[in-house]
Amino acid sequence: MIIDVTGIVLTPGNGGKDCLGDGEHTDEKGNRIECCCDECDYLQYCLEH
């Protein structure tokens, strides 16, 4: 499991669509989770797969 410094679980691949850090998901309180892609070590994997 890959966890961002903010505590968000990252799921690289599939163009980032399944990743909670893609900026398109909300947390359990309904707040939008900020995009983590710019600082993610796995961004290249999302772009290639």
Secondary structure as the mmCIF struct_conf table of DSSP 4:
data_model
#
loop_
_struct_conf.conf_type_id
_struct_conf.id
_struct_conf.beg_label_comp_id
_struct_conf.beg_label_asym_id
_struct_conf.beg_label_seq_id
_struct_conf.end_label_comp_id
_struct_conf.end_label_asym_id
_struct_conf.end_label_seq_id
STRN STRN1 ILE A 2 ILE A 3
TURN_TY1_P TURN_TY1_P1 VAL A 5 THR A 6
BEND BEND1 GLY A 7 GLY A 7
HELX_LH_PP_P HELX_LH_PP_P1 ILE A 8 ILE A 8
STRN STRN2 VAL A 9 LEU A 10
HELX_RH_3T_P HELX_RH_3T_P1 ASN A 14 GLY A 16
TURN_TY1_P TURN_TY1_P2 LYS A 17 ASP A 18
HELX_RH_3T_P HELX_RH_3T_P2 LEU A 20 ASP A 22
BEND BEND2 GLY A 23 GLU A 24
STRN STRN3 THR A 26 THR A 26
TURN_TY1_P TURN_TY1_P3 GLU A 28 LYS A 29
BEND BEND3 GLY A 30 GLY A 30
HELX_LH_PP_P HELX_LH_PP_P2 ASN A 31 ASN A 31
STRN STRN4 ARG A 32 ARG A 32
HELX_LH_PP_P HELX_LH_PP_P3 ILE A 33 CYS A 35
HELX_RH_3T_P HELX_RH_3T_P3 CYS A 37 GLU A 39
TURN_TY1_P TURN_TY1_P4 ASP A 41 TYR A 42
HELX_RH_AL_P HELX_RH_AL_P1 LEU A 43 GLU A 48
#
